[in-house]
Structures are given as structure tokens and as C-alpha cells.
Amino acid sequence: MRKFIVRIFVIAWFSMLLVAWESLPAAAVDVSRPAAESTKVYMTIVILDMDGVNSADQSFDANVFFMFRWKDPRLVHQGSSAIIRPLDAVWNPKIQIINQQKIWLTFPKNVTIAPDGEVTYRQRAWGSFSQPLALHDFPFDKHRFSIHMVAIDSTPDQIEIVLDTKQENGIVEKTSVADWEILEWKTDRKPYQPIPSMSPKAGYLFSFEAERKTGYFLAKVIIPLILIVAMSWVVFWIDPMESGTQIYVAVTTMLTLIAYRFAIDTDLPKVSYLTRLDDFILIATILVYASLIEVVVTSTFAKNGNLSKARSIDNWMRWIFPMTFAAVAIKTLVL
């Protein structure tokens, strides 16, 4: 029993020493900037993968590798190889991704220090990044996506962030996102100033342009809609005396269009304005409804003994409706 109490006492004593060591004031470590003049920080950034674009949430998912290196003469050492220190144990530019939403860092927050005092911080981030998107041209739209790196504690005259040309930068050739094609990328030195009254912070912007692939929407949205609208034109080729058949076809087409609208709703971005595809669907709906109205009108003429006028209207509609629809399709989907 006595030995057990002694062991407990020794363990408690060492625990107190450990807590006291870890609670030493941070002032014992010099984490100020290396020099009074501007510190140059070299940045490397590579988009390892792009997982998707969420048009409704105005965001995109990406897998990003970035690396920063800078010189700190105070960290020169006599070792033959680099040493590893925690990131917070040395001065660092405190880089943040301003437009990040929810990301996960996969590398330890450590830096490697070369014998000549060059400090290198490597990190990989995966997650969502906010990106305002103007979807007026959906689904034939192009957008510029960006990742804005900012030194949150430093102004542009304190830190100069430059692209590291000694390393490979850019985007991998193939990404996981199937419905987008990345066209080109570029970098810009861009300070961050959220509001005019705040002093700008040193920053660097990596951006890339991507174009939406339209194959899915052409095959599964636009072409089926064209066929549904064309089905409504059948009523113009049915004799007005057979009004029951005309109305049956027109109503069936309208119900088919309503079911179609519910089926494709999840594929359309939920925004407060009309996109090009919304315009096309809206005009198509109006034309299908107009064909139903036309059937009612010609049926009324036929029942009132004006069969020739009803047939004349049908003959005109055989050309007017397709030509109108073709003009709308060209204006909304091509021009």
C-alpha cells in the first residue's frame, strides 16, 4: 500500500512539471517577423482535384495542395539536414483561405527549417469554397472559380506574397468532376480589403475558368422537351370534327409536360432569376398550353358549322407553331 501511494505521488509530481512546462509564456519564443523590411513569401498551389460545383449553394469542392516558404535568419542552424518544428513555434505569415466554407487539413501543422534558415510549410486542404455564380446562361455557362490566400495579420508592405516559379503550379489534367471542363488558370497578387474603412491585408488569388459540359442537359432535358412540344402539334393534323381526339391529345401532352417539369426540377439551379434553360422551358409550356386553346377554338368553330375556318386555322398553325418554337430555341439556346 505504501509503495502504491509513493507511485501515485511521483506520477502526480511529474504531471505537474509537465503542465508547468507547457504553460511557459509564449514570449519565450520569438515569433515576430524576421526583418523590419518587407518579408517575401513564395507560394506554390496545385489543384489536385475538383469534386463538384453546387450551383444552388454557390460553392465548389476542391482538393488543394499549397506550400509557402520564406527566409528567417534567426533559424539558421549547423545541422546537415532540415529540422521540423511546430508551425506556431516560429514566425509564419498566418495564411488563411478567405472563401473557404468547410475544409479539412490533412498534413500536420509543422514546418521544415533548412540549415540556411529557409522555412517551408506544406499543407493539403479538401472541402468547400464559396464562389458567387451568375447563372443567367445556364446550362451554357462559364465561370471563374477562385481561391484567395490572405495573410490575415500583415499588410502588403509587410509581406509580399509571390508565386514560386521554382515549383510546379496549376491544376491536374483530369479531375473528378464530370460535367465541367477546366479551360485555363492564372494567379494575381490581390490584397484583401472586405470593407473600404479597413486596411488591406496581403493576399494572392489563384483562379481558373471552367465551362459546363452541356451533353447531359441536351440529351436528358432539352431534346425530350422538344419531343413533348412537337407532340402537341399533332392536334393540327387531326380533323376539327374529331374534337374529342384533339382535346385528348392536347390534354395528354399538357399532363406529360407537367410530369416532365417535376422530373427535371432537381437538375435546375434554384435561383431567383430565370436562366436560359428556364426561358426555354417557360416558352415551351406556353406553346403547349396555346395548342390546347387552339383546339378548343377550332372545335367550337366546327360545331357551329364553320368547319372551313377551323381547318384553315389548323393549316396556319401547322407552320406558325414550329416556326415560333424554332425561333425561341435559337434565341434562348444558341444566341
Helices and strands as residue ranges (DSSP letters): H 2-22, G 26-28, E 39-54, E 59-71, G 73-75, E 83-86, G 87-89, E 95-97, E 100-105, E 110-113, E 118-130, E 142-151, E 159-163, E 170-171, E 180-189, E 203-212, H 215-217, I 218-222, H 223-232, G 233-237, H 243-264, G 265-267, H 276-303, H 307-329, I 330-334
